[in-house]
Amino acid sequence: MNYAPEELENTVFRSVVFGGYNKSSVDEAIRKIVSDYHEREKEALDLKSKVDLLTETVNHYKTIEESMQHCLIIAQHTSDEMISNANEKAKDILDQAGVASQKLVDDAYRQVNKIKFSYDDIQAKLYTFKVKNEALLKSQLDILGQISSRSGAADEEK
């Protein structure tokens, strides 16, 4: 770098005979200024290129961030759906289990009622059988009693 800003402010050109400046000093200063200007322009272009590259990189990362946020939203939505589906499935399983258990209970009650009806029917038949047999036995005892009393009376007559 040829000139610092302070040097440019303090630059004094030597005058020549006719009140002008020394041409070679002015030309030298202009060359140095042009050289500095070119360096600054090159640095500015390099910095602009770096800024563009960094801007592009930041935009790339912003795109990745947006994609990740979108993926997280989709993952959250998917997990919410999975939880909802699991809850519905669990409810369905519980409902089916409730229906199946109620059916088993109802079947058991029907079997108990059927066995109870059969038991009551057997008791009624047993009672009928007992009553008929008691009546039959009584009638047979009466007949035997009559036969015995006739044979006792006949023996007495003899």
C-alpha positions in Angstrom: 0.0 0.0 0.0 1.5 3.3 -1.1 -0.5 5.9 0.8 -2.3 5.9 4.1 -5.2 8.4 4.4 -3.2 10.6 6.7 -0.3 10.7 4.2 -2.6 11.8 1.4 -3.9 14.6 3.6 -0.4 15.8 4.4 1.0 15.4 0.8 2.6 18.6 -0.4 3.7 18.9 -4.0 6.8 21.0 -4.6 6.2 24.0 -6.8 8.1 24.8 -9.9 9.1 28.1 -11.3 5.8 29.2 -12.8 3.6 28.5 -9.8 2.7 25.0 -10.8 3.6 21.6 -9.3 6.5 19.4 -10.2 5.0 17.1 -12.9 7.1 14.0 -11.9 6.0 14.4 -8.2 2.3 14.7 -9.3 2.6 11.8 -11.7 4.3 9.7 -9.0 1.6 10.6 -6.5 -1.2 9.8 -9.1 0.5 6.4 -9.9 0.6 5.5 -6.2 -3.0 6.7 -5.7 -4.1 4.6 -8.8 -2.2 1.7 -7.5 -3.8 2.0 -4.1 -7.2 2.5 -5.8 -6.7 -0.8 -7.7 -5.6 -2.6 -4.6 -8.7 -1.3 -2.8 -10.9 -2.3 -5.7 -9.4 -5.8 -5.8 -9.8 -6.1 -2.0 -13.4 -4.8 -2.3 -14.1 -7.4 -5.1 -12.5 -10.2 -3.0 -14.6 -9.1 0.1 -17.7 -8.9 -2.1 -16.9 -12.4 -3.4 -16.4 -13.6 0.2 -19.7 -11.9 1.3 -21.5 -13.5 -1.6 -20.1 -16.9 -0.7 -21.0 -16.4 3.0 -24.4 -15.2 2.0 -24.9 -18.3 -0.2 -23.6 -20.5 2.7 -26.0 -18.8 5.2 -28.9 -19.3 2.7 -27.9 -22.9 2.3 -28.0 -23.4 6.1 -31.3 -21.5 6.3 -32.7 -23.9 3.7 -31.4 -26.9 5.7 -32.9 -25.3 8.9 -36.2 -24.9 7.2 -36.1 -28.5 5.9 -35.2 -29.7 9.4 -38.1 -27.7 10.9 -40.4 -29.1 8.3 -39.1 -32.6 9.1 -39.7 -32.0 12.8 -43.2 -30.8 12.1 -43.9 -33.9 10.0 -42.3 -36.1 12.6 -44.4 -34.5 15.3 -47.6 -34.9 13.2 -46.6 -38.5 12.4 -46.0 -39.3 16.1 -49.3 -37.6 17.0 -51.1 -39.8 14.4 -49.3 -42.9 15.7 -50.3 -42.1 19.3 -53.9 -41.4 18.2 -54.0 -44.6 16.1 -52.5 -46.6 19.1 -55.1 -45.1 21.4 -57.9 -46.0 19.0 -56.6 -49.5 18.6 -56.3 -49.9 22.3 -59.9 -48.7 22.7 -61.0 -51.1 20.0 -59.1 -54.0 21.7 -60.7 -53.1 25.1 -64.1 -52.8 23.5 -63.7 -56.2 21.8 -62.4 -57.7 25.1 -65.4 -56.2 26.9 -67.8 -57.7 24.3 -66.0 -61.1 24.4 -66.0 -61.2 28.2 -69.7 -60.2 28.3 -70.4 -63.0 25.9 -68.6 -65.4 28.1 -70.5 -64.2 31.1 -73.8 -64.4 29.3 -72.9 -68.0 28.1 -72.0 -69.0 31.6 -75.3 -67.6 32.9 -77.2 -69.5 30.2 -75.4 -72.7 31.1 -76.0 -72.1 34.8 -79.7 -71.5 34.1 -79.8 -74.6 31.8 -78.2 -76.7 34.6 -80.5 -75.2 37.2 -83.5 -75.9 35.0 -82.3 -79.5 34.4 -81.7 -79.9 38.2 -85.2 -78.6 39.0 -86.6 -80.9 36.3 -84.8 -83.9 37.8 -85.9 -82.9 41.3 -89.5 -82.7 40.1 -89.2 -86.1 38.4 -87.6 -87.6 41.5 -90.5 -86.2 43.6 -93.0 -87.6 41.2 -91.2 -90.9 41.2 -91.1 -90.9 45.0 -94.8 -90.0 45.3 -95.8 -92.7 42.8 -93.6 -95.4 44.4 -94.8 -94.5 47.9 -98.4 -94.7 46.6 -97.6 -98.0 44.9 -95.9 -99.4 48.0 -98.8 -98.2 50.2 -101.2 -99.9 47.9 -99.1 -103.1 47.9 -98.8 -102.9 51.7 -102.6 -102.5 51.9 -103.1 -105.5 49.6 -100.6 -107.5 51.7 -102.3 -106.3 54.8 -105.7 -107.4 53.4 -104.2 -110.7 52.3 -102.7 -111.2 55.8 -105.9 -110.4 57.5 -107.9 -112.7 55.3 -105.4 -115.5 55.9 -105.5 -114.8 59.7 -109.2 -114.9 59.7 -109.2 -118.1 57.6 -106.8 -119.7 60.0 -109.0 -118.7 62.9 -111.9 -120.3 61.2 -110.1 -123.5 60.9 
